[in-house]
Amino acid sequence: MDIAGRDPWSFPPFDSRDREGEDVRAAAVGHLTAVYWINRVAGRLYVIDIIWLG
């Protein structure tokens, strides 16, 4: 989450076909995936879900 917090735009959109959902992103490192939403107006990042596969 630290990497996503520093540069949230570096990860691809969760669903690249959804133009309105471009602010929902998924950051994956190894077995850990975090799905987050970027609030442009407030300048904040909100975690929606954390997934651990392992």
PyMOL Python script that loads the backbone (N, CA, C, O; Angstrom):
from pymol import cmd

cmd.read_pdbstr("""\
ATOM      1  N   MET A   1       0.823  -1.193   0.000  1.00  0.00           N
ATOM      2  CA  MET A   1       0.000   0.000   0.000  1.00  0.00           C
ATOM      3  C   MET A   1       0.864   1.253   0.000  1.00  0.00           C
ATOM      4  O   MET A   1       0.449   2.304  -0.488  1.00  0.00           O
ATOM      5  N   ASP A   2       2.056   1.137   0.545  1.00  0.00           N
ATOM      6  CA  ASP A   2       2.939   2.297   0.559  1.00  0.00           C
ATOM      7  C   ASP A   2       3.291   2.731  -0.865  1.00  0.00           C
ATOM      8  O   ASP A   2       3.331   3.924  -1.165  1.00  0.00           O
ATOM      9  N   ILE A   3       3.546   1.755  -1.735  1.00  0.00           N
ATOM     10  CA  ILE A   3       3.875   2.077  -3.134  1.00  0.00           C
ATOM     11  C   ILE A   3       2.681   2.717  -3.824  1.00  0.00           C
ATOM     12  O   ILE A   3       2.834   3.716  -4.527  1.00  0.00           O
ATOM     13  N   ALA A   4       1.502   2.156  -3.632  1.00  0.00           N
ATOM     14  CA  ALA A   4       0.283   2.723  -4.242  1.00  0.00           C
ATOM     15  C   ALA A   4      -0.015   4.107  -3.686  1.00  0.00           C
ATOM     16  O   ALA A   4      -0.516   4.970  -4.407  1.00  0.00           O
ATOM     17  N   GLY A   5       0.286   4.326  -2.419  1.00  0.00           N
ATOM     18  CA  GLY A   5       0.060   5.637  -1.809  1.00  0.00           C
ATOM     19  C   GLY A   5       0.979   6.706  -2.356  1.00  0.00           C
ATOM     20  O   GLY A   5       0.586   7.867  -2.469  1.00  0.00           O
ATOM     21  N   ARG A   6       2.205   6.328  -2.698  1.00  0.00           N
ATOM     22  CA  ARG A   6       3.162   7.299  -3.239  1.00  0.00           C
ATOM     23  C   ARG A   6       2.850   7.675  -4.683  1.00  0.00           C
ATOM     24  O   ARG A   6       2.978   8.837  -5.067  1.00  0.00           O
ATOM     25  N   ASP A   7       2.443   6.699  -5.474  1.00  0.00           N
ATOM     26  CA  ASP A   7       2.154   6.953  -6.890  1.00  0.00           C
ATOM     27  C   ASP A   7       0.950   6.116  -7.328  1.00  0.00           C
ATOM     28  O   ASP A   7       1.130   5.110  -8.014  1.00  0.00           O
ATOM     29  N   PRO A   8      -0.274   6.505  -6.948  1.00  0.00           N
ATOM     30  CA  PRO A   8      -1.460   5.690  -7.240  1.00  0.00           C
ATOM     31  C   PRO A   8      -1.759   5.541  -8.724  1.00  0.00           C
ATOM     32  O   PRO A   8      -2.438   4.591  -9.112  1.00  0.00           O
ATOM     33  N   TRP A   9      -1.279   6.439  -9.559  1.00  0.00           N
ATOM     34  CA  TRP A   9      -1.554   6.368 -10.994  1.00  0.00           C
ATOM     35  C   TRP A   9      -0.653   5.379 -11.711  1.00  0.00           C
ATOM     36  O   TRP A   9      -0.875   5.106 -12.891  1.00  0.00           O
ATOM     37  N   SER A  10       0.353   4.833 -11.046  1.00  0.00           N
ATOM     38  CA  SER A  10       1.278   3.911 -11.706  1.00  0.00           C
ATOM     39  C   SER A  10       0.670   2.530 -11.954  1.00  0.00           C
ATOM     40  O   SER A  10       1.189   1.771 -12.772  1.00  0.00           O
ATOM     41  N   PHE A  11      -0.415   2.194 -11.265  1.00  0.00           N
ATOM     42  CA  PHE A  11      -1.063   0.906 -11.463  1.00  0.00           C
ATOM     43  C   PHE A  11      -2.214   1.046 -12.444  1.00  0.00           C
ATOM     44  O   PHE A  11      -2.864   2.091 -12.483  1.00  0.00           O
ATOM     45  N   PRO A  12      -2.481   0.013 -13.239  1.00  0.00           N
ATOM     46  CA  PRO A  12      -3.534   0.098 -14.256  1.00  0.00           C
ATOM     47  C   PRO A  12      -4.929   0.128 -13.623  1.00  0.00           C
ATOM     48  O   PRO A  12      -5.103  -0.323 -12.491  1.00  0.00           O
ATOM     49  N   PRO A  13      -5.922   0.656 -14.348  1.00  0.00           N
ATOM     50  CA  PRO A  13      -7.301   0.633 -13.854  1.00  0.00           C
ATOM     51  C   PRO A  13      -7.760  -0.803 -13.605  1.00  0.00           C
ATOM     52  O   PRO A  13      -7.321  -1.726 -14.291  1.00  0.00           O
ATOM     53  N   PHE A  14      -8.634  -0.988 -12.631  1.00  0.00           N
ATOM     54  CA  PHE A  14      -9.155  -2.306 -12.287  1.00  0.00           C
ATOM     55  C   PHE A  14      -9.884  -2.922 -13.481  1.00  0.00           C
ATOM     56  O   PHE A  14      -9.698  -4.101 -13.782  1.00  0.00           O
ATOM     57  N   ASP A  15     -10.717  -2.126 -14.161  1.00  0.00           N
ATOM     58  CA  ASP A  15     -11.428  -2.567 -15.361  1.00  0.00           C
ATOM     59  C   ASP A  15     -11.159  -1.537 -16.452  1.00  0.00           C
ATOM     60  O   ASP A  15     -11.794  -0.482 -16.479  1.00  0.00           O
ATOM     61  N   SER A  16     -10.233  -1.830 -17.342  1.00  0.00           N
ATOM     62  CA  SER A  16      -9.826  -0.851 -18.350  1.00  0.00           C
ATOM     63  C   SER A  16     -10.926  -0.527 -19.358  1.00  0.00           C
ATOM     64  O   SER A  16     -10.832   0.478 -20.063  1.00  0.00           O
ATOM     65  N   ARG A  17     -11.963  -1.353 -19.439  1.00  0.00           N
ATOM     66  CA  ARG A  17     -13.073  -1.085 -20.357  1.00  0.00           C
ATOM     67  C   ARG A  17     -14.057  -0.067 -19.805  1.00  0.00           C
ATOM     68  O   ARG A  17     -14.858   0.484 -20.561  1.00  0.00           O
ATOM     69  N   ASP A  18     -14.015   0.194 -18.506  1.00  0.00           N
ATOM     70  CA  ASP A  18     -14.945   1.120 -17.858  1.00  0.00           C
ATOM     71  C   ASP A  18     -14.323   2.514 -17.802  1.00  0.00           C
ATOM     72  O   ASP A  18     -13.460   2.775 -16.964  1.00  0.00           O
ATOM     73  N   ARG A  19     -14.756   3.408 -18.685  1.00  0.00           N
ATOM     74  CA  ARG A  19     -14.182   4.763 -18.728  1.00  0.00           C
ATOM     75  C   ARG A  19     -14.477   5.559 -17.457  1.00  0.00           C
ATOM     76  O   ARG A  19     -13.641   6.356 -17.031  1.00  0.00           O
ATOM     77  N   GLU A  20     -15.632   5.364 -16.849  1.00  0.00           N
ATOM     78  CA  GLU A  20     -15.989   6.099 -15.641  1.00  0.00           C
ATOM     79  C   GLU A  20     -15.298   5.541 -14.414  1.00  0.00           C
ATOM     80  O   GLU A  20     -15.230   6.216 -13.387  1.00  0.00           O
ATOM     81  N   GLY A  21     -14.787   4.329 -14.496  1.00  0.00           N
ATOM     82  CA  GLY A  21     -14.138   3.691 -13.357  1.00  0.00           C
ATOM     83  C   GLY A  21     -12.635   3.769 -13.388  1.00  0.00           C
ATOM     84  O   GLY A  21     -11.968   2.948 -12.758  1.00  0.00           O
ATOM     85  N   GLU A  22     -12.070   4.741 -14.109  1.00  0.00           N
ATOM     86  CA  GLU A  22     -10.616   4.811 -14.226  1.00  0.00           C
ATOM     87  C   GLU A  22      -9.924   5.113 -12.902  1.00  0.00           C
ATOM     88  O   GLU A  22      -8.721   4.883 -12.775  1.00  0.00           O
ATOM     89  N   ASP A  23     -10.652   5.619 -11.920  1.00  0.00           N
ATOM     90  CA  ASP A  23     -10.044   5.924 -10.630  1.00  0.00           C
ATOM     91  C   ASP A  23     -10.028   4.727  -9.689  1.00  0.00           C
ATOM     92  O   ASP A  23      -9.487   4.830  -8.588  1.00  0.00           O
ATOM     93  N   VAL A  24     -10.601   3.602 -10.085  1.00  0.00           N
ATOM     94  CA  VAL A  24     -10.520   2.369  -9.305  1.00  0.00           C
ATOM     95  C   VAL A  24      -9.337   1.586  -9.859  1.00  0.00           C
ATOM     96  O   VAL A  24      -9.316   1.220 -11.034  1.00  0.00           O
ATOM     97  N   ARG A  25      -8.360   1.335  -9.008  1.00  0.00           N
ATOM     98  CA  ARG A  25      -7.106   0.690  -9.433  1.00  0.00           C
ATOM     99  C   ARG A  25      -6.837  -0.538  -8.579  1.00  0.00           C
ATOM    100  O   ARG A  25      -7.394  -0.686  -7.491  1.00  0.00           O
ATOM    101  N   ALA A  26      -5.982  -1.411  -9.080  1.00  0.00           N
ATOM    102  CA  ALA A  26      -5.562  -2.597  -8.343  1.00  0.00           C
ATOM    103  C   ALA A  26      -4.044  -2.649  -8.325  1.00  0.00           C
ATOM    104  O   ALA A  26      -3.404  -2.648  -9.377  1.00  0.00           O
ATOM    105  N   ALA A  27      -3.472  -2.693  -7.138  1.00  0.00           N
ATOM    106  CA  ALA A  27      -2.023  -2.791  -6.970  1.00  0.00           C
ATOM    107  C   ALA A  27      -1.699  -4.200  -6.485  1.00  0.00           C
ATOM    108  O   ALA A  27      -2.189  -4.622  -5.438  1.00  0.00           O
ATOM    109  N   ALA A  28      -0.886  -4.922  -7.230  1.00  0.00           N
ATOM    110  CA  ALA A  28      -0.538  -6.294  -6.871  1.00  0.00           C
ATOM    111  C   ALA A  28       0.968  -6.430  -6.691  1.00  0.00           C
ATOM    112  O   ALA A  28       1.755  -5.996  -7.533  1.00  0.00           O
ATOM    113  N   VAL A  29       1.352  -7.045  -5.570  1.00  0.00           N
ATOM    114  CA  VAL A  29       2.752  -7.345  -5.285  1.00  0.00           C
ATOM    115  C   VAL A  29       2.776  -8.753  -4.706  1.00  0.00           C
ATOM    116  O   VAL A  29       2.313  -8.990  -3.590  1.00  0.00           O
ATOM    117  N   GLY A  30       3.323  -9.678  -5.481  1.00  0.00           N
ATOM    118  CA  GLY A  30       3.362 -11.075  -5.027  1.00  0.00           C
ATOM    119  C   GLY A  30       1.964 -11.635  -4.854  1.00  0.00           C
ATOM    120  O   GLY A  30       1.156 -11.607  -5.783  1.00  0.00           O
ATOM    121  N   HIS A  31       1.677 -12.148  -3.652  1.00  0.00           N
ATOM    122  CA  HIS A  31       0.369 -12.740  -3.355  1.00  0.00           C
ATOM    123  C   HIS A  31      -0.641 -11.710  -2.842  1.00  0.00           C
ATOM    124  O   HIS A  31      -1.800 -12.050  -2.607  1.00  0.00           O
ATOM    125  N   LEU A  32      -0.220 -10.477  -2.668  1.00  0.00           N
ATOM    126  CA  LEU A  32      -1.081  -9.442  -2.096  1.00  0.00           C
ATOM    127  C   LEU A  32      -1.589  -8.504  -3.189  1.00  0.00           C
ATOM    128  O   LEU A  32      -0.814  -7.995  -3.999  1.00  0.00           O
ATOM    129  N   THR A  33      -2.903  -8.288  -3.197  1.00  0.00           N
ATOM    130  CA  THR A  33      -3.527  -7.351  -4.122  1.00  0.00           C
ATOM    131  C   THR A  33      -4.405  -6.400  -3.329  1.00  0.00           C
ATOM    132  O   THR A  33      -5.174  -6.827  -2.469  1.00  0.00           O
ATOM    133  N   ALA A  34      -4.291  -5.122  -3.616  1.00  0.00           N
ATOM    134  CA  ALA A  34      -5.134  -4.115  -2.977  1.00  0.00           C
ATOM    135  C   ALA A  34      -5.911  -3.387  -4.066  1.00  0.00           C
ATOM    136  O   ALA A  34      -5.327  -2.900  -5.034  1.00  0.00           O
ATOM    137  N   VAL A  35      -7.218  -3.317  -3.904  1.00  0.00           N
ATOM    138  CA  VAL A  35      -8.071  -2.578  -4.822  1.00  0.00           C
ATOM    139  C   VAL A  35      -8.397  -1.261  -4.124  1.00  0.00           C
ATOM    140  O   VAL A  35      -8.865  -1.256  -2.985  1.00  0.00           O
ATOM    141  N   TYR A  36      -8.149  -0.149  -4.809  1.00  0.00           N
ATOM    142  CA  TYR A  36      -8.347   1.150  -4.184  1.00  0.00           C
ATOM    143  C   TYR A  36      -8.995   2.136  -5.137  1.00  0.00           C
ATOM    144  O   TYR A  36      -8.989   1.952  -6.354  1.00  0.00           O
ATOM    145  N   TRP A  37      -9.551   3.179  -4.559  1.00  0.00           N
ATOM    146  CA  TRP A  37     -10.218   4.232  -5.314  1.00  0.00           C
ATOM    147  C   TRP A  37      -9.509   5.551  -5.028  1.00  0.00           C
ATOM    148  O   TRP A  37      -9.203   5.861  -3.877  1.00  0.00           O
ATOM    149  N   ILE A  38      -9.248   6.327  -6.083  1.00  0.00           N
ATOM    150  CA  ILE A  38      -8.584   7.614  -5.939  1.00  0.00           C
ATOM    151  C   ILE A  38      -9.637   8.713  -5.997  1.00  0.00           C
ATOM    152  O   ILE A  38     -10.334   8.861  -7.002  1.00  0.00           O
ATOM    153  N   ASN A  39      -9.750   9.475  -4.932  1.00  0.00           N
ATOM    154  CA  ASN A  39     -10.668  10.605  -4.900  1.00  0.00           C
ATOM    155  C   ASN A  39      -9.878  11.827  -5.358  1.00  0.00           C
ATOM    156  O   ASN A  39      -9.098  12.401  -4.597  1.00  0.00           O
ATOM    157  N   ARG A  40     -10.092  12.211  -6.607  1.00  0.00           N
ATOM    158  CA  ARG A  40      -9.324  13.321  -7.186  1.00  0.00           C
ATOM    159  C   ARG A  40      -9.594  14.644  -6.486  1.00  0.00           C
ATOM    160  O   ARG A  40      -8.671  15.426  -6.257  1.00  0.00           O
ATOM    161  N   VAL A  41     -10.840  14.896  -6.148  1.00  0.00           N
ATOM    162  CA  VAL A  41     -11.215  16.174  -5.534  1.00  0.00           C
ATOM    163  C   VAL A  41     -10.557  16.345  -4.166  1.00  0.00           C
ATOM    164  O   VAL A  41      -9.997  17.402  -3.872  1.00  0.00           O
ATOM    165  N   ALA A  42     -10.622  15.318  -3.340  1.00  0.00           N
ATOM    166  CA  ALA A  42     -10.053  15.392  -1.990  1.00  0.00           C
ATOM    167  C   ALA A  42      -8.559  15.073  -1.974  1.00  0.00           C
ATOM    168  O   ALA A  42      -7.876  15.351  -0.988  1.00  0.00           O
ATOM    169  N   GLY A  43      -8.048  14.487  -3.065  1.00  0.00           N
ATOM    170  CA  GLY A  43      -6.632  14.123  -3.106  1.00  0.00           C
ATOM    171  C   GLY A  43      -6.301  12.987  -2.163  1.00  0.00           C
ATOM    172  O   GLY A  43      -5.239  12.974  -1.540  1.00  0.00           O
ATOM    173  N   ARG A  44      -7.231  12.013  -2.058  1.00  0.00           N
ATOM    174  CA  ARG A  44      -7.042  10.890  -1.139  1.00  0.00           C
ATOM    175  C   ARG A  44      -7.179   9.559  -1.849  1.00  0.00           C
ATOM    176  O   ARG A  44      -7.769   9.472  -2.927  1.00  0.00           O
ATOM    177  N   LEU A  45      -6.636   8.535  -1.243  1.00  0.00           N
ATOM    178  CA  LEU A  45      -6.704   7.176  -1.743  1.00  0.00           C
ATOM    179  C   LEU A  45      -7.473   6.354  -0.705  1.00  0.00           C
ATOM    180  O   LEU A  45      -7.125   6.367   0.476  1.00  0.00           O
ATOM    181  N   TYR A  46      -8.516   5.642  -1.140  1.00  0.00           N
ATOM    182  CA  TYR A  46      -9.324   4.815  -0.246  1.00  0.00           C
ATOM    183  C   TYR A  46      -9.197   3.356  -0.652  1.00  0.00           C
ATOM    184  O   TYR A  46      -9.401   3.014  -1.816  1.00  0.00           O
ATOM    185  N   VAL A  47      -8.860   2.492   0.302  1.00  0.00           N
ATOM    186  CA  VAL A  47      -8.735   1.060   0.033  1.00  0.00           C
ATOM    187  C   VAL A  47     -10.127   0.450   0.065  1.00  0.00           C
ATOM    188  O   VAL A  47     -10.873   0.618   1.030  1.00  0.00           O
ATOM    189  N   ILE A  48     -10.469  -0.270  -1.016  1.00  0.00           N
ATOM    190  CA  ILE A  48     -11.760  -0.930  -1.108  1.00  0.00           C
ATOM    191  C   ILE A  48     -11.658  -2.365  -0.613  1.00  0.00           C
ATOM    192  O   ILE A  48     -12.531  -2.837   0.115  1.00  0.00           O
ATOM    193  N   ASP A  49     -10.593  -3.061  -1.005  1.00  0.00           N
ATOM    194  CA  ASP A  49     -10.445  -4.466  -0.631  1.00  0.00           C
ATOM    195  C   ASP A  49      -8.977  -4.860  -0.647  1.00  0.00           C
ATOM    196  O   ASP A  49      -8.202  -4.345  -1.453  1.00  0.00           O
ATOM    197  N   ILE A  50      -8.592  -5.770   0.240  1.00  0.00           N
ATOM    198  CA  ILE A  50      -7.254  -6.323   0.259  1.00  0.00           C
ATOM    199  C   ILE A  50      -7.395  -7.838   0.114  1.00  0.00           C
ATOM    200  O   ILE A  50      -8.136  -8.473   0.865  1.00  0.00           O
ATOM    201  N   ILE A  51      -6.685  -8.409  -0.851  1.00  0.00           N
ATOM    202  CA  ILE A  51      -6.804  -9.830  -1.158  1.00  0.00           C
ATOM    203  C   ILE A  51      -5.450 -10.495  -0.997  1.00  0.00           C
ATOM    204  O   ILE A  51      -4.454 -10.031  -1.552  1.00  0.00           O
ATOM    205  N   TRP A  52      -5.412 -11.574  -0.243  1.00  0.00           N
ATOM    206  CA  TRP A  52      -4.187 -12.344  -0.054  1.00  0.00           C
ATOM    207  C   TRP A  52      -4.406 -13.726  -0.635  1.00  0.00           C
ATOM    208  O   TRP A  52      -5.276 -14.461  -0.168  1.00  0.00           O
ATOM    209  N   LEU A  53      -3.636 -14.092  -1.641  1.00  0.00           N
ATOM    210  CA  LEU A  53      -3.728 -15.421  -2.237  1.00  0.00           C
ATOM    211  C   LEU A  53      -2.531 -16.232  -1.769  1.00  0.00           C
ATOM    212  O   LEU A  53      -1.392 -15.940  -2.134  1.00  0.00           O
ATOM    213  N   GLY A  54      -2.784 -17.224  -0.982  1.00  0.00           N
ATOM    214  CA  GLY A  54      -1.664 -18.026  -0.525  1.00  0.00           C
ATOM    215  C   GLY A  54      -1.964 -18.963   0.538  1.00  0.00           C
ATOM    216  O   GLY A  54      -1.077 -19.687   0.991  1.00  0.00           O
TER     217      GLY A  54
END
""", "prot")
cmd.dss("prot")
cmd.show_as("cartoon", "prot")
cmd.util.cbc("prot")
cmd.orient("prot")
